[in-house]
Structures are given as C-alpha cells and as structure tokens.
Amino acid sequence: MKKRAFLVLLSFLLAIPLFGVNNTAKAATTFTDVGASHRAAKEIYYLAQGGIAQGASATEFGPNKRMTRAEAAALIGRALQLNGTKRVTSFKDVGSGMFASGYIQSAAEKGILSGYSDKTFHPYQEVTRGEMAVMISKAFGYEYGNTLSGAANALKSRGIAQGKTDGSFGASERIIRADFSVFLARAINPKFRLVENTVTFKDARWINVDSLNVRTGPNDAYPKVGAVKQDQQVKSAYKVGAWNYIQYGSIEGFVHGSYLRDTAEAKPAGVDPRIAKQVVVLDPGHGGRDSGATGFGIYEKNVVLDTGLKVNNLFKQTPFQVKMTRSTDKFVELRDRVSYAKSVGANTFISIHANAGGGTGSETYYYSAYKNPNVADSKLLATKIQNRLVAAWNLADRGVKNGNFHVIRENTMPAVLVELGFIDRKADNDKLRSDYWRNAAAKAIYLGTLDYYKAKGYEVDGLYDVVK
C-alpha cells in the first residue's frame, strides 16, 4: 500500500467519536515520520487511535527517540485509564505542572512504577528494555518473580517480545519509542502478538446492559466490532484497566468491566427485601435536538447520558428497580419525564445535568415548597449524593440548594437534580469529558442513593460492594 493511501485509510479509521461525549469525530492522527512501511506503524497508530500514544511534536511521533520514564508512565497510564490529572506527586523531582505528573502518581500508587530511595523519580531518565519488561509485567499483572529476567520471560512467553539475535534479551539497552509502543500494543491486544492463541478465555461474565459494544481497544475511541445483548455470557481473558478482553462466539474485543457481572443471577441476595420494591428513576437531562450546555467541544446531553447509563448499570446489579427517562440520544419533554416517573411508580428521581455560566464545582438541588410531603426526603437524598460527589470529584462544593426546576417541582416522590460540574470551565470540563471521572460520578450518585436509603432505615450494606 502506498504511503498516501495508507494515511488516507488511517485518517478514516481514526476519525471516530468518543462515545457519549463528542458529537464530532476526533481529528485524524498521522505522523510524518511514521509511514506505511515503518515496522511499527500498525502498533503506533493503534495506540494513537485510542489516544494512548501521542506525538513527540505536533506532526512527528519520534519513533527513534529514546523513551523516558515520564513518557512510559503516560503511555501505560493512558492504556490503563489511570487518573492523569496534573497534580502534586510524592516525588520531589516531579512537579504538579509536569505533563505526566498525574500518571506518574497514579502508577506509583498502584505499584506499577516506583521511585528511588531519595524520593526522586528521575522522570527524564531513559528506560531500558529490562525496565520496560518490568513495567509492562506490573501493569498487566504478569507473574515475573520480581526480576528482570522473569519479566523478560513473561513477555516472551506471551509473544509480546523476543530475544536479541545473540540470544539475550538486551535488558540493559535503552529502548526507543517505536519499540516501547510495539510491546505495549501487543500487551493490550493479542492480535499484534508474535504467536497466536496466547490468551485463554476462562472467566465467565454476564452482560448487565441492554446491548454492550465490543471494541478493538480499551476505551470508547476504538471502533466497534460487535455487540452482546443483556444477560448473555461472555468469557474474559484479562483486563486492561477497567476494560475486559472478552470472547463471545466469533467476536473478540474489549468491553468496559462496569457493564459486566460475575454471576448469571443479576440480583444479589442478603439485602433488605423491601429494596426490590423500590423504583429509582434516572433522568439524564436534555437529549436529541436539545444539546444542553456546551463547552470545549462537548455537549451536556452526551456527558449526562453516559453518566446516567453508568449509574443505571450499577443499580442493575442490585435488587432495585431502575428506570431511565432516556437511554439514547433522544429529546424528552420535561412534562414527559415527570409523567414517566409517576407512571412507573418511582420512589426516587435523580436528574443528572452539567452546569454552565462561568462558575466551578458541583451542586445538588431539591424542591422545597410549603406542605410538599417530599421536602425532607428530597433534601436528604440531595445531601447524600452531594457529599459523595464532592468527595469523588474533588471540585468546589457548591452545596445543596432549593431549586425551582420542573422535573423536581412537579414530581410526587423524593426528587433531586445533580449538577456535576461546569462544562464551560476547563478544570470541570476535563472531568466531564473523561470516562474515568464520569465513572467516579456514577459511583458517587449510586453510593449517595444507598446512603439515603440507609438513613431511611433500609439494610443496604451488602450493596456497597457493587462499586468495588
């Protein structure tokens, strides 16, 4: 294939929207120094497609440049969906403003990377092949006996790496960006490995949503290769961060682990039997022709739908009856959202939104009116969710407030409206657009609801484990 045709094809493949967030396709990723004939082209572009690998400059990947410890932390961190938010670290030579500070700290907290005895990390130190083998072994949970040779063998036995022509692994040799990308791509996706059938699909899982997309890589930027219906059994081989590499018939690929359960039975036992009669209605705001607020290229309607679906999946692993006013990108009138909640006999109603207007932080509303029988419970539910959301997202606490919004004013059950953050404020937007942080928000809403029911006298302790 000629280089021009190759790059045109790559542009098509890489122009894929992020599920639930962007309405426009991602910009195509091409590097002027990685053409069709480059030996690592397919692995580099596979990582770039998922936003895992980024260029050394605006137009070049720098395949022959040596990999630094900071760059390695960023690549592995993105692959595992670690929290990459720049922040203060435990290493005195990694400042909060450094591009990889968040990934370095996250990887250190998970034991994937470590510093030195003097509390330094040496972020710009070049990585050796042996160190690469240890990093990947730790990141993907390979047994390696805590030795360089053990890590090398772990990669070789899986078809991820091979020895040098002299029979050694070359553990002390500095590794370049192209080679590191090849090894990481092979660790993520066995389709790139040197030998076939290197993984075993042995762990049974069951689908917890109506239809679950199977993708070529471990995030929503990768293209869909198929879908599996609710309650179908799949077999999982391993995990890459929160994503499982699964097999379903002839389909192989990645699905998000939060949409899987470990048992064929969807409802766990040993909780308050009254919970099974409780109906929770989730209301992702806006939808369809109503995009809601916008900021930095993303739409509120997509952010809150994706978050709502994640909350929905958590509740589906419990005896709660969970319903959604919308589970697709469709427009629903405010009055119809209220009517739906009433028609299904909702006991609690949770509307999910993103704020705008130049502020920052999270806030939760309830409706307070004279003789409204739900004021106390609505305020309690709002308080529990707000406390969890602030703790999970670490944004400014804008508090629990009385709000005159249609969906909480007109409802006849405890009802709240959650404003996750400000879509037009960069710091808040970074979390709203992040799958990692939307998962955190979903867990906070779920846990806050459990806290509410616990405060109301329901036995729900057994349901907290769903988020683990």
VEXGULO-473417 format. One record per residue (C-alpha): residue in three letters; x, y, z; residue number from 1. Coordinates in Angstrom, 1 decimal. Example, Ala and Ser with C-alpha at 12.3 -4.5 7.8 and 13.67 -1.06 7.14 Angstrom:
2
residuo/c1/c2/c3/num
ALA/12.3/-4.5/7.8/1
SER/13.7/-1.1/7.1/2
***
This chain:
468
residuo/c1/c2/c3/num
MET/0.0/0.0/0.0/1
LYS/1.4/3.4/-0.9/2
LYS/2.0/5.9/1.8/3
ARG/-0.7/8.3/0.6/4
ALA/-3.3/5.6/0.5/5
PHE/-2.1/4.4/3.9/6
LEU/-2.6/7.8/5.5/7
VAL/-6.0/8.3/3.9/8
LEU/-7.1/4.9/5.4/9
LEU/-5.6/5.8/8.8/10
SER/-7.5/9.2/8.7/11
PHE/-10.7/7.3/8.1/12
LEU/-10.1/4.7/10.8/13
LEU/-9.0/7.3/13.4/14
ALA/-11.9/9.8/12.8/15
ILE/-14.1/8.1/15.4/16
PRO/-16.2/10.0/18.0/17
LEU/-15.8/9.4/21.7/18
PHE/-19.0/7.6/22.9/19
GLY/-21.3/9.7/24.9/20
VAL/-19.2/12.9/24.8/21
ASN/-18.1/14.3/21.4/22
ASN/-20.6/14.9/18.6/23
THR/-17.8/15.5/16.1/24
ALA/-15.2/13.0/15.0/25
LYS/-11.8/13.1/16.6/26
ALA/-9.1/14.7/14.4/27
ALA/-7.2/12.1/12.3/28
THR/-3.8/11.2/13.8/29
THR/-0.9/10.9/11.3/30
PHE/2.8/11.3/11.9/31
THR/5.1/12.5/9.1/32
ASP/7.9/10.2/10.4/33
VAL/5.7/7.0/10.6/34
GLY/4.8/6.0/7.1/35
ALA/3.1/2.8/5.8/36
SER/6.4/0.9/5.6/37
HIS/7.6/1.7/9.1/38
ARG/8.0/-1.6/11.0/39
ALA/6.0/-0.3/14.0/40
ALA/3.3/1.6/12.0/41
LYS/0.3/-0.6/12.9/42
GLU/1.1/-0.6/16.6/43
ILE/1.9/3.1/16.9/44
TYR/-1.3/4.0/15.0/45
TYR/-3.3/1.6/17.1/46
LEU/-2.2/3.3/20.3/47
ALA/-2.7/6.8/18.7/48
GLN/-6.2/5.8/17.7/49
GLY/-7.2/5.4/21.3/50
GLY/-5.3/8.5/22.5/51
ILE/-2.8/6.3/24.3/52
ALA/0.3/7.3/22.2/53
GLN/0.9/10.9/21.4/54
GLY/3.5/12.6/19.2/55
ALA/6.8/14.0/20.3/56
SER/5.7/17.1/18.4/57
ALA/2.6/18.3/16.6/58
THR/3.4/16.4/13.5/59
GLU/6.0/13.8/14.4/60
PHE/6.0/10.7/16.7/61
GLY/9.7/10.5/17.2/62
PRO/9.9/6.7/16.8/63
ASN/13.7/6.6/17.1/64
LYS/13.8/8.8/20.2/65
ARG/14.6/7.0/23.5/66
MET/11.7/6.5/25.8/67
THR/11.9/8.4/29.1/68
ARG/10.3/7.2/32.4/69
ALA/7.8/10.1/32.3/70
GLU/6.7/9.1/28.8/71
ALA/6.4/5.5/29.7/72
ALA/4.3/6.4/32.7/73
ALA/2.0/8.4/30.4/74
LEU/1.6/5.7/27.8/75
ILE/0.9/3.0/30.4/76
GLY/-1.4/5.3/32.4/77
ARG/-3.5/6.1/29.4/78
ALA/-3.7/2.5/28.4/79
LEU/-4.9/1.6/31.9/80
GLN/-7.2/4.6/32.1/81
LEU/-5.4/5.9/35.2/82
ASN/-6.1/9.4/36.5/83
GLY/-3.8/11.6/34.5/84
THR/-4.9/14.9/36.0/85
LYS/-1.8/17.0/36.7/86
ARG/-1.2/17.2/40.4/87
VAL/1.3/17.2/43.3/88
THR/3.2/13.9/43.5/89
SER/5.2/12.1/46.2/90
PHE/8.4/12.6/44.2/91
LYS/10.4/15.8/44.7/92
ASP/11.6/16.0/41.1/93
VAL/8.0/15.7/39.6/94
GLY/6.2/18.9/40.0/95
SER/2.4/19.4/39.7/96
GLY/2.8/21.1/36.3/97
MET/4.7/18.3/34.6/98
PHE/2.8/16.8/31.7/99
ALA/2.9/13.2/33.2/100
SER/2.6/14.1/36.9/101
GLY/-0.8/12.6/37.3/102
TYR/0.1/9.4/35.5/103
ILE/3.3/9.1/37.5/104
GLN/1.5/9.5/40.8/105
SER/-1.3/7.1/39.8/106
ALA/1.1/4.4/38.6/107
ALA/3.1/4.8/41.8/108
GLU/0.0/4.4/43.9/109
LYS/-0.9/1.2/42.1/110
GLY/2.7/-0.2/42.4/111
ILE/3.3/-0.1/38.6/112
LEU/6.2/2.3/38.9/113
SER/8.4/3.3/41.8/114
GLY/10.9/6.0/42.6/115
TYR/14.2/5.9/44.3/116
SER/15.2/5.9/48.0/117
ASP/15.8/9.7/48.0/118
LYS/12.2/10.2/47.0/119
THR/13.0/11.1/43.4/120
PHE/11.5/9.6/40.2/121
HIS/14.0/10.7/37.5/122
PRO/11.3/11.4/35.0/123
TYR/13.7/12.1/32.1/124
GLN/15.9/9.1/32.7/125
GLU/15.9/6.8/29.6/126
VAL/14.1/3.4/30.0/127
THR/15.9/0.1/29.3/128
ARG/14.4/-2.9/27.7/129
GLY/14.6/-4.7/31.1/130
GLU/12.8/-1.9/32.8/131
MET/10.2/-1.9/30.1/132
ALA/9.6/-5.6/30.7/133
VAL/9.1/-5.0/34.4/134
MET/6.7/-2.0/33.8/135
ILE/4.5/-4.0/31.5/136
SER/4.6/-7.1/33.7/137
LYS/3.4/-5.0/36.6/138
ALA/0.8/-3.0/34.6/139
PHE/-0.8/-6.2/33.2/140
GLY/-0.4/-8.4/36.3/141
TYR/2.1/-10.9/34.9/142
GLU/3.9/-13.1/37.4/143
TYR/7.6/-12.4/37.0/144
GLY/9.4/-13.2/40.2/145
ASN/10.5/-9.6/40.8/146
THR/13.5/-10.0/38.5/147
LEU/14.4/-8.5/35.1/148
SER/14.9/-12.0/33.6/149
GLY/11.5/-13.1/35.0/150
ALA/9.8/-10.0/33.4/151
ALA/11.6/-10.7/30.1/152
ASN/10.4/-14.3/30.2/153
ALA/6.8/-13.1/31.0/154
LEU/6.8/-11.0/27.8/155
LYS/8.5/-13.7/25.6/156
SER/6.1/-16.4/26.8/157
ARG/3.2/-14.3/25.7/158
GLY/4.5/-13.4/22.3/159
ILE/4.9/-9.8/23.3/160
ALA/8.7/-9.6/23.0/161
GLN/11.5/-11.8/21.8/162
GLY/15.2/-12.0/22.4/163
LYS/18.1/-10.4/20.5/164
THR/20.0/-12.2/17.8/165
ASP/22.7/-13.1/20.3/166
GLY/20.2/-15.0/22.4/167
SER/20.0/-12.3/25.2/168
PHE/17.0/-10.1/25.9/169
GLY/19.2/-7.0/25.8/170
ALA/17.9/-5.9/29.2/171
SER/20.4/-3.0/29.6/172
GLU/19.8/-1.5/26.2/173
ARG/17.9/1.8/26.1/174
ILE/14.5/1.4/24.4/175
ILE/13.2/3.7/21.7/176
ARG/9.6/5.0/21.4/177
ALA/8.7/2.7/18.5/178
ASP/9.8/-0.4/20.3/179
PHE/8.0/0.5/23.5/180
SER/4.9/1.2/21.5/181
VAL/5.1/-2.2/19.9/182
PHE/5.4/-4.0/23.2/183
LEU/2.6/-2.1/24.8/184
ALA/0.3/-2.6/21.8/185
ARG/1.0/-6.4/22.0/186
ALA/0.3/-6.4/25.7/187
ILE/-3.0/-4.7/25.2/188
ASN/-4.2/-6.6/22.1/189
PRO/-3.2/-10.2/21.4/190
LYS/-3.9/-9.6/17.7/191
PHE/-0.5/-7.9/17.5/192
ARG/1.5/-10.7/19.2/193
LEU/4.2/-12.8/17.6/194
VAL/2.3/-16.0/18.2/195
GLU/-1.4/-16.9/18.2/196
ASN/-3.5/-18.3/21.0/197
THR/-1.6/-16.6/23.8/198
VAL/-4.6/-15.9/25.9/199
THR/-7.2/-18.2/27.5/200
PHE/-10.8/-17.1/27.8/201
LYS/-11.7/-18.8/31.1/202
ASP/-13.6/-16.3/33.3/203
ALA/-17.3/-16.2/32.8/204
ARG/-19.1/-12.8/32.9/205
TRP/-22.6/-11.7/32.1/206
ILE/-23.8/-8.6/30.4/207
ASN/-25.6/-6.0/32.5/208
VAL/-27.0/-3.6/29.9/209
ASP/-29.4/-3.9/27.0/210
SER/-26.6/-4.1/24.4/211
LEU/-22.9/-3.8/25.1/212
ASN/-20.5/-2.7/22.3/213
VAL/-17.3/-4.7/21.9/214
ARG/-14.4/-2.6/20.7/215
THR/-10.9/-3.1/19.3/216
GLY/-9.2/-1.3/22.2/217
PRO/-9.7/-0.4/25.8/218
ASN/-11.6/2.9/25.5/219
ASP/-14.5/4.3/23.7/220
ALA/-12.4/5.9/20.9/221
TYR/-11.8/2.5/19.4/222
PRO/-14.2/1.2/16.8/223
LYS/-17.0/-1.3/17.5/224
VAL/-16.6/-4.8/16.2/225
GLY/-19.8/-6.2/17.5/226
ALA/-22.3/-6.1/20.4/227
VAL/-23.6/-8.5/23.0/228
LYS/-27.2/-8.5/24.4/229
GLN/-28.2/-8.3/28.1/230
ASP/-27.7/-11.4/30.3/231
GLN/-25.6/-13.1/27.7/232
GLN/-22.5/-14.9/28.9/233
VAL/-19.1/-13.9/27.7/234
LYS/-15.6/-15.3/28.5/235
SER/-13.0/-12.9/29.8/236
ALA/-9.2/-13.4/29.3/237
TYR/-7.7/-10.4/31.1/238
LYS/-8.2/-6.8/32.0/239
VAL/-6.6/-3.6/30.7/240
GLY/-7.5/-1.1/33.4/241
ALA/-11.3/-1.2/33.7/242
TRP/-11.8/-2.9/30.3/243
ASN/-12.1/-6.7/29.8/244
TYR/-10.8/-8.5/26.8/245
ILE/-13.6/-10.9/26.0/246
GLN/-14.8/-13.6/23.6/247
TYR/-18.4/-14.0/22.5/248
GLY/-18.8/-16.6/19.7/249
SER/-16.6/-15.3/16.9/250
ILE/-16.3/-11.8/18.5/251
GLU/-13.2/-10.8/20.4/252
GLY/-12.5/-7.4/21.8/253
PHE/-12.8/-5.1/24.7/254
VAL/-15.8/-4.2/26.9/255
HIS/-16.0/-1.9/29.9/256
GLY/-16.0/-4.0/33.1/257
SER/-18.6/-1.9/34.8/258
TYR/-21.2/-3.4/32.4/259
LEU/-20.3/-7.0/33.4/260
ARG/-21.3/-9.0/36.4/261
ASP/-19.8/-12.2/37.9/262
THR/-22.9/-14.3/38.3/263
ALA/-25.7/-15.4/36.0/264
GLU/-28.2/-14.1/38.6/265
ALA/-28.5/-10.3/38.3/266
LYS/-29.8/-9.6/41.8/267
PRO/-27.5/-10.2/44.8/268
ALA/-29.0/-11.9/47.9/269
GLY/-28.8/-10.9/51.5/270
VAL/-30.2/-7.4/51.4/271
ASP/-33.4/-5.7/52.7/272
PRO/-36.3/-7.4/50.8/273
ARG/-38.1/-4.1/50.7/274
ILE/-35.4/-2.8/48.3/275
ALA/-36.8/-5.0/45.5/276
LYS/-39.9/-2.8/45.5/277
GLN/-38.0/0.5/45.3/278
VAL/-38.0/2.1/41.9/279
VAL/-35.2/4.5/41.1/280
VAL/-35.7/6.7/38.0/281
LEU/-32.6/8.2/36.4/282
ASP/-33.1/11.3/34.2/283
PRO/-30.2/12.3/32.0/284
GLY/-31.0/15.9/31.1/285
HIS/-31.6/17.3/27.6/286
GLY/-31.1/15.0/24.5/287
GLY/-31.8/14.9/20.8/288
ARG/-32.3/18.4/19.5/289
ASP/-31.7/19.8/22.9/290
SER/-27.9/19.7/23.4/291
GLY/-27.9/21.4/26.8/292
ALA/-24.9/23.4/27.7/293
THR/-21.7/23.2/25.6/294
GLY/-18.1/23.8/26.3/295
PHE/-14.7/22.9/24.8/296
GLY/-16.3/20.7/22.1/297
ILE/-18.6/18.6/24.2/298
TYR/-22.3/18.6/24.8/299
GLU/-24.1/18.3/28.1/300
LYS/-26.7/15.9/26.7/301
ASN/-23.9/13.3/25.9/302
VAL/-22.0/13.7/29.1/303
VAL/-25.0/13.2/31.3/304
LEU/-26.4/10.3/29.2/305
ASP/-23.1/8.4/29.5/306
THR/-23.0/9.1/33.3/307
GLY/-26.6/8.1/33.6/308
LEU/-26.0/4.8/31.8/309
LYS/-23.2/4.1/34.2/310
VAL/-25.4/4.7/37.2/311
ASN/-28.1/2.5/35.6/312
ASN/-25.6/-0.3/35.3/313
LEU/-24.6/-0.1/38.9/314
PHE/-28.3/-0.3/40.1/315
LYS/-28.9/-3.2/37.7/316
GLN/-26.5/-5.2/39.9/317
THR/-28.9/-4.8/42.8/318
PRO/-32.5/-5.6/43.7/319
PHE/-33.5/-2.0/43.0/320
GLN/-35.8/-1.5/40.0/321
VAL/-34.0/1.1/37.9/322
LYS/-35.6/3.0/35.0/323
MET/-34.4/5.8/32.8/324
THR/-36.3/8.6/31.2/325
ARG/-34.0/8.2/28.2/326
SER/-31.2/5.7/27.4/327
THR/-30.4/7.1/23.9/328
ASP/-29.8/10.5/22.4/329
LYS/-33.5/11.5/22.1/330
PHE/-35.4/14.5/23.2/331
VAL/-37.9/14.1/26.0/332
GLU/-40.2/16.9/27.2/333
LEU/-39.9/17.9/30.8/334
ARG/-43.5/17.0/31.5/335
ASP/-43.0/13.6/29.9/336
ARG/-40.0/12.9/32.2/337
VAL/-42.3/13.6/35.2/338
SER/-45.2/11.6/33.8/339
TYR/-42.9/8.7/33.2/340
ALA/-41.6/8.7/36.7/341
LYS/-45.1/8.8/38.1/342
SER/-46.3/6.0/35.7/343
VAL/-43.6/3.6/36.8/344
GLY/-44.2/4.3/40.5/345
ALA/-40.9/5.9/41.2/346
ASN/-39.8/6.1/44.8/347
THR/-36.8/8.3/44.0/348
PHE/-36.0/10.5/41.0/349
ILE/-32.5/11.7/40.1/350
SER/-31.9/14.1/37.3/351
ILE/-28.4/14.5/36.0/352
HIS/-27.0/17.7/34.4/353
ALA/-23.9/19.7/33.8/354
ASN/-23.8/23.4/34.7/355
ALA/-22.7/26.4/32.8/356
GLY/-22.2/30.1/33.3/357
GLY/-18.6/30.5/34.3/358
GLY/-18.6/29.0/37.8/359
THR/-17.0/25.9/39.1/360
GLY/-17.9/22.9/41.3/361
SER/-20.7/20.5/42.0/362
GLU/-24.2/21.2/43.4/363
THR/-27.4/19.3/44.0/364
TYR/-30.9/20.7/44.1/365
TYR/-34.2/19.7/45.7/366
TYR/-37.5/21.5/45.6/367
SER/-38.8/23.0/48.8/368
ALA/-42.4/24.2/48.9/369
TYR/-45.0/24.7/51.6/370
LYS/-46.7/21.4/52.5/371
ASN/-44.7/19.4/50.0/372
PRO/-44.6/16.0/51.6/373
ASN/-41.2/15.1/50.0/374
VAL/-39.1/18.1/51.1/375
ALA/-37.3/16.4/53.9/376
ASP/-36.6/13.2/51.9/377
SER/-35.6/15.2/48.8/378
LYS/-33.2/17.3/50.8/379
LEU/-31.8/14.1/52.5/380
LEU/-31.3/12.4/49.1/381
ALA/-29.6/15.6/47.7/382
THR/-27.3/15.9/50.7/383
LYS/-26.2/12.3/50.5/384
ILE/-25.5/12.5/46.7/385
GLN/-23.7/15.9/47.0/386
ASN/-21.5/14.6/49.8/387
ARG/-20.4/11.6/47.7/388
LEU/-19.9/13.7/44.5/389
VAL/-17.8/16.3/46.2/390
ALA/-15.6/13.6/47.8/391
ALA/-15.3/11.7/44.5/392
TRP/-14.6/14.6/42.1/393
ASN/-12.7/17.0/44.5/394
LEU/-14.3/20.0/42.9/395
ALA/-15.7/23.0/44.8/396
ASP/-18.6/22.2/47.0/397
ARG/-21.4/24.5/45.9/398
GLY/-23.8/22.8/48.3/399
VAL/-27.3/21.5/48.5/400
LYS/-29.9/24.1/47.3/401
ASN/-33.5/24.7/46.8/402
GLY/-34.2/24.8/43.1/403
ASN/-37.4/25.6/41.2/404
PHE/-36.8/23.1/38.3/405
HIS/-39.8/21.4/36.5/406
VAL/-38.6/17.8/36.9/407
ILE/-38.2/18.1/40.7/408
ARG/-41.0/20.6/41.3/409
GLU/-43.7/18.6/39.6/410
ASN/-42.8/15.2/40.8/411
THR/-44.6/13.4/43.6/412
MET/-41.7/11.4/45.0/413
PRO/-38.3/12.5/46.6/414
ALA/-36.5/14.1/43.6/415
VAL/-33.2/15.8/43.1/416
LEU/-31.3/17.5/40.3/417
VAL/-27.5/17.0/40.2/418
GLU/-25.2/19.5/38.5/419
LEU/-21.9/17.5/38.1/420
GLY/-19.7/20.5/37.2/421
PHE/-19.4/23.4/34.8/422
ILE/-19.0/22.4/31.2/423
ASP/-17.6/25.8/30.3/424
ARG/-14.9/25.8/33.0/425
LYS/-11.7/24.0/31.8/426
ALA/-11.0/22.2/35.1/427
ASP/-14.6/20.9/35.4/428
ASN/-14.8/20.1/31.7/429
ASP/-11.7/17.9/31.9/430
LYS/-13.6/15.7/34.3/431
LEU/-16.9/15.8/32.4/432
ARG/-15.2/14.6/29.2/433
SER/-13.2/11.9/31.0/434
ASP/-14.5/8.3/31.1/435
TYR/-12.6/7.9/34.4/436
TRP/-14.3/10.8/36.1/437
ARG/-17.8/10.0/34.7/438
ASN/-17.4/6.6/36.3/439
ALA/-16.4/8.3/39.5/440
ALA/-19.5/10.5/39.3/441
ALA/-21.8/7.5/38.6/442
LYS/-20.4/5.7/41.6/443
ALA/-21.0/8.8/43.7/444
ILE/-24.6/9.1/42.7/445
TYR/-25.1/5.3/43.3/446
LEU/-23.4/5.4/46.7/447
GLY/-25.2/8.6/47.7/448
THR/-28.5/6.9/46.9/449
LEU/-27.6/3.9/49.1/450
ASP/-26.6/6.4/51.9/451
TYR/-30.1/7.9/51.6/452
TYR/-31.8/4.5/51.8/453
LYS/-29.6/3.5/54.7/454
ALA/-30.6/6.7/56.5/455
LYS/-34.2/5.8/55.9/456
GLY/-33.7/2.5/57.7/457
TYR/-33.1/0.1/54.8/458
GLU/-30.4/-2.6/55.1/459
VAL/-28.2/-1.9/52.1/460
ASP/-24.7/-2.7/53.4/461
GLY/-24.4/-5.6/51.0/462
LEU/-24.9/-3.3/48.0/463
TYR/-21.9/-1.1/48.6/464
ASP/-19.6/-3.8/47.2/465
VAL/-21.1/-3.3/43.7/466
VAL/-18.6/-0.4/43.1/467
LYS/-15.5/-2.4/44.0/468
***
